[in-house]
Amino acid sequence: MKKIILREIRKIICIIFAAAVYGFSLANFLRGAGLLAGGFTGVSLLSQKVLLKFCDISVPLSLIYIPLNSVPALISFKFIGKRFTIYSLIMIVLSSTFADIMPYFHLTDDILLCSVFGGIVNGAAIAICLLNHATSGGTDFISIFISEHYGKDAWNYIFAGNVVVLALSGLLFNWTSAMYSIILQFCSTMIIQLLYRRYQKQTMFIITEKPDEVYTVIREYTHHDGTLFKGTGLYKGKERKMIYSVVSSDEIRRVVSKIKEEDPGAFINIMKSEEVMGNFYRRPNN
């Protein structure tokens, strides 16, 4: 029980830290350079700019961002997980509040540097959230819902939707900041895909003399199954055994390490799987 409590406290601390980092990035790299983030954050920032320019009304980001996330949060609460949604709401409320109250530091006048480093910082903050079973909200809820129910990595689809929002920004304001915002979004997406690989799949072909032990490792550490093939090694003409299995990319390093402990002579070939159809175990978000 104590371990569970400490684990949850650690998650909350990480989420608060990610919210502060995300808020700092919004206040300094994005707002300072006139850039837009993607997803509902980008929609909120764009709404702020529209209200200020065309209605002469200054609205805090949190007053737009939090209500905008209400419907996706309800969907997440029902279909993804209650604890996951609660942690995400903490991130949503804190990150938008930090963005409103965070002081502006004049870091650089170079808009390209702001777009690159803003994207890196945003992506890292979102990845920290995802690694601690939370999200920054909006399209992240939608992306995870697609990944959970259809087994696809949806970040590139979200990136395409973000480009549409940025194109609208270019039409209403100026194309320079919109195009630099696309660079920001690209950097952010790449960082997320690099750090958070839960919904990416890897196919493993393992030639081993200890198939039972190797299968036990796969089953114990990933909860995934495997298929045993028997064949002949052409070099020595001996019977060889091969296990075929598909695991999540974030599990691959640990499971390979454990397989090599069980069978140091195992030959392992790992390939990226674009899509998996059929039953595939996914760890619950709660």
LUMTORZA-693161 format. One record per residue (C-alpha): residue number from 1; y, z, x. Coordinates in Angstrom, 3 decimals. Layout:
! LUMTORZA-693161
    nr         yy         zz         xx
   NUM          Y          Z          X
...
***
This chain:
! LUMTORZA-693161
    nr         yy         zz         xx
     1      0.000      0.000      0.000
     2      2.385      0.889      2.812
     3      1.714     -2.452      4.520
     4      2.475     -4.319      1.298
     5      5.783     -2.455      0.869
     6      6.787     -3.105      4.484
     7      5.891     -6.796      4.096
     8      8.060     -7.107      0.993
     9     10.952     -5.329      2.711
    10     10.635     -7.729      5.649
    11     10.759    -10.679      3.261
    12     13.895     -9.380      1.563
    13     15.608     -8.795      4.928
    14     14.738    -12.356      6.018
    15     16.072    -13.751      2.735
    16     19.340    -11.811      3.091
    17     19.678    -13.106      6.652
    18     18.987    -16.683      5.495
    19     21.583    -16.300      2.720
    20     24.195    -15.151      5.239
    21     23.415    -18.067      7.568
    22     23.490    -20.544      4.684
    23     26.775    -19.112      3.375
    24     28.312    -19.284      6.862
    25     27.297    -22.926      7.172
    26     28.744    -23.806      3.750
    27     32.028    -22.055      4.512
    28     32.500    -23.425      8.021
    29     30.525    -26.590      8.774
    30     30.619    -28.129      5.282
    31     33.750    -26.975      3.504
    32     35.790    -27.057      6.709
    33     34.870    -30.701      7.360
    34     34.848    -31.814      3.721
    35     31.096    -32.414      3.754
    36     28.586    -31.990      0.945
    37     25.168    -30.377      1.022
    38     22.327    -31.804     -0.992
    39     20.804    -30.756     -4.270
    40     22.535    -28.320     -6.584
    41     24.643    -26.997     -3.706
    42     26.082    -30.485     -3.248
    43     26.659    -30.831     -6.990
    44     28.451    -27.467     -6.992
    45     30.642    -28.387     -4.022
    46     31.429    -31.752     -5.591
    47     32.322    -30.033     -8.882
    48     34.670    -27.726     -6.972
    49     36.425    -30.715     -5.413
    50     36.669    -32.575     -8.726
    51     38.129    -29.560    -10.561
    52     40.636    -28.938     -7.795
    53     41.760    -32.554     -7.457
    54     41.812    -33.706    -11.075
    55     42.392    -30.431    -12.966
    56     44.159    -28.350    -10.298
    57     41.652    -25.541    -10.928
    58     40.122    -23.547     -8.073
    59     36.693    -22.204     -9.004
    60     34.463    -20.053     -6.726
    61     31.235    -21.740     -5.705
    62     29.123    -18.916     -7.148
    63     30.509    -19.460    -10.672
    64     29.185    -23.028    -10.612
    65     26.076    -22.658     -8.465
    66     24.466    -19.667    -10.207
    67     24.628    -21.038    -13.806
    68     23.513    -24.463    -12.555
    69     20.313    -22.874    -11.242
    70     19.470    -21.070    -14.467
    71     17.247    -23.784    -15.987
    72     15.284    -24.567    -12.771
    73     14.845    -20.800    -12.284
    74     13.306    -20.469    -15.749
    75     10.935    -23.363    -14.978
    76     10.028    -21.723    -11.667
    77      9.456    -18.345    -13.338
    78      6.980    -19.937    -15.744
    79      5.173    -22.462    -13.549
    80      5.554    -21.402     -9.897
    81      5.669    -17.603     -9.715
    82      7.618    -14.577    -10.881
    83      8.087    -12.892     -7.506
    84      8.924    -16.233     -5.902
    85     11.629    -16.806     -8.529
    86     13.097    -13.316     -8.136
    87     13.347    -13.720     -4.360
    88     14.919    -17.147     -4.877
    89     17.513    -15.692     -7.249
    90     18.438    -13.179     -4.544
    91     18.995    -16.111     -2.178
    92     20.986    -18.084     -4.760
    93     23.327    -15.222     -5.646
    94     23.856    -13.996     -2.079
    95     24.273    -17.416     -0.407
    96     26.898    -18.596     -2.915
    97     28.696    -15.235     -2.719
    98     28.679    -15.327      1.091
    99     30.073    -18.875      0.942
   100     32.956    -17.614     -1.202
   101     33.838    -14.542      0.883
   102     32.900    -15.759      4.389
   103     35.990    -16.250      6.612
   104     36.649    -19.732      7.972
   105     36.304    -20.128     11.734
   106     37.804    -23.299     13.138
   107     34.811    -24.331     15.241
   108     35.560    -28.019     15.839
   109     37.490    -30.985     14.485
   110     34.581    -33.344     15.195
   111     33.075    -34.237     11.806
   112     29.917    -35.618     13.451
   113     29.234    -32.284     15.161
   114     29.808    -30.500     11.848
   115     27.381    -32.809     10.045
   116     24.634    -32.470     12.694
   117     24.906    -28.722     13.283
   118     25.588    -28.043      9.604
   119     22.383    -29.888      8.748
   120     20.402    -28.002     11.383
   121     21.712    -24.598     10.256
   122     21.226    -25.414      6.549
   123     17.685    -26.659      7.154
   124     16.803    -23.599      9.236
   125     18.150    -21.223      6.551
   126     16.200    -23.001      3.802
   127     13.041    -23.011      5.950
   128     13.366    -19.248      6.528
   129     13.522    -18.799      2.765
   130     10.498    -20.984      2.163
   131      8.488    -19.200      4.850
   132      9.243    -15.932      3.045
   133      8.197    -17.307     -0.362
   134     11.687    -18.015     -1.688
   135     14.020    -20.976     -1.951
   136     17.721    -21.769     -2.043
   137     17.315    -22.991     -5.621
   138     18.063    -26.182     -7.518
   139     16.150    -29.180     -6.274
   140     13.999    -26.920     -4.090
   141     12.500    -25.511     -7.305
   142     11.826    -29.069     -8.465
   143     10.354    -30.106     -5.112
   144      7.984    -27.131     -5.012
   145      6.977    -27.719     -8.639
   146      6.023    -31.331     -7.765
   147      4.176    -30.204     -4.651
   148      2.299    -27.449     -6.500
   149      1.192    -29.660     -9.414
   150      0.777    -33.057     -7.750
   151     -0.033    -32.133     -4.135
   152      2.732    -34.299     -2.649
   153      5.400    -33.521     -0.069
   154      8.505    -34.186     -2.191
   155     11.284    -33.524      0.320
   156     11.935    -37.240      0.895
   157     12.328    -37.783     -2.858
   158     14.861    -34.967     -2.951
   159     16.692    -36.603     -0.050
   160     16.940    -39.826     -2.062
   161     18.451    -37.899     -4.986
   162     20.942    -36.300     -2.626
   163     22.080    -39.729     -1.459
   164     23.002    -40.544     -5.082
   165     25.188    -37.418     -5.269
   166     26.846    -38.329     -1.980
   167     27.478    -41.876     -3.175
   168     29.289    -40.442     -6.199
   169     31.365    -38.322     -3.832
   170     32.255    -41.439     -1.860
   171     33.435    -43.216     -5.002
   172     35.591    -40.284     -6.129
   173     37.010    -39.231     -2.755
   174     36.301    -41.046      0.513
   175     33.314    -42.758      2.053
   176     33.738    -41.288      5.533
   177     32.836    -37.726      4.531
   178     30.123    -39.032      2.189
   179     28.427    -40.995      4.979
   180     28.649    -38.072      7.386
   181     27.151    -35.914      4.625
   182     24.131    -38.246      4.597
   183     23.676    -37.461      8.309
   184     23.885    -33.757      7.443
   185     21.226    -34.183      4.758
   186     18.947    -36.126      7.084
   187     19.168    -33.410      9.754
   188     18.544    -30.702      7.155
   189     15.491    -32.507      5.740
   190     14.013    -33.048      9.209
   191     14.412    -29.373     10.111
   192     12.753    -28.272      6.856
   193      9.821    -30.634      7.393
   194      9.499    -29.449     11.003
   195      9.528    -25.724     10.222
   196      7.917    -25.595      6.775
   197      4.649    -27.492      6.438
   198      2.884    -25.780      3.554
   199      2.556    -28.960      1.468
   200      1.690    -31.279      4.351
   201     -2.023    -31.937      4.880
   202     -4.154    -32.528      7.969
   203     -7.638    -34.027      8.038
   204    -10.055    -32.531     10.574
   205    -13.169    -34.194     12.001
   206    -15.095    -31.615     14.045
   207    -18.158    -32.562     16.083
   208    -19.935    -29.304     16.882
   209    -23.237    -27.736     17.807
   210    -22.396    -24.734     15.619
   211    -21.607    -26.156     12.166
   212    -22.338    -22.927     10.280
   213    -19.986    -20.872     12.434
   214    -17.250    -23.519     12.314
   215    -17.520    -23.826      8.538
   216    -17.273    -20.038      8.219
   217    -14.007    -20.123     10.178
   218    -12.560    -22.854      7.949
   219    -13.631    -21.065      4.804
   220    -12.414    -17.643      5.928
   221     -9.006    -18.637      7.284
   222     -7.997    -21.455      4.914
   223    -10.180    -21.055      1.777
   224    -10.896    -24.787      2.040
   225    -14.321    -26.391      1.944
   226    -15.949    -28.813      4.344
   227    -18.564    -31.581      4.336
   228    -21.339    -31.827      6.925
   229    -22.338    -35.235      8.307
   230    -25.295    -35.832     10.624
   231    -25.336    -38.695     13.084
   232    -26.335    -39.770     16.561
   233    -24.226    -39.435     19.678
   234    -24.486    -42.878     21.259
   235    -23.890    -41.760     24.847
   236    -26.845    -39.354     24.998
   237    -28.738    -40.548     21.943
   238    -28.862    -37.026     20.510
   239    -28.330    -35.857     16.961
   240    -24.787    -34.591     16.392
   241    -23.215    -32.757     13.474
   242    -19.701    -33.402     12.185
   243    -17.694    -31.351      9.680
   244    -15.000    -33.058      7.623
   245    -12.280    -30.884      6.086
   246     -8.653    -31.088      4.901
   247     -6.312    -28.133      5.447
   248     -2.596    -27.450      5.142
   249     -0.521    -28.270      8.217
   250      0.751    -24.712      8.563
   251     -2.858    -23.526      8.931
   252     -3.981    -26.052     11.515
   253     -2.999    -24.215     14.711
   254     -4.697    -20.951     13.767
   255     -7.890    -22.547     12.460
   256     -8.266    -24.787     15.545
   257     -7.835    -21.732     17.789
   258    -10.553    -19.855     15.894
   259    -12.908    -22.868     15.955
   260    -12.529    -23.135     19.728
   261    -13.391    -19.443     20.014
   262    -16.609    -20.003     18.072
   263    -17.502    -23.270     19.799
   264    -15.560    -24.040     23.005
   265    -17.358    -27.390     23.259
   266    -16.300    -28.617     19.811
   267    -14.630    -32.035     19.662
   268    -11.805    -31.973     17.087
   269     -9.909    -34.993     15.771
   270     -6.882    -34.233     13.573
   271     -5.052    -36.797     11.444
   272     -2.168    -36.557      8.998
   273     -3.163    -36.957      5.341
   274     -0.573    -38.748      3.209
   275     -2.052    -37.673     -0.125
   276     -5.025    -35.658     -1.326
   277     -6.528    -36.148     -4.781
   278     -9.009    -33.755     -6.334
   279     -9.418    -30.013     -5.987
   280     -7.412    -28.572     -3.106
   281     -6.826    -24.838     -2.741
   282     -3.157    -23.777     -2.642
   283     -2.078    -20.260     -1.843
   284     -0.180    -18.782     -4.797
   285      3.560    -18.201     -4.352
   286      3.381    -14.720     -5.892
***
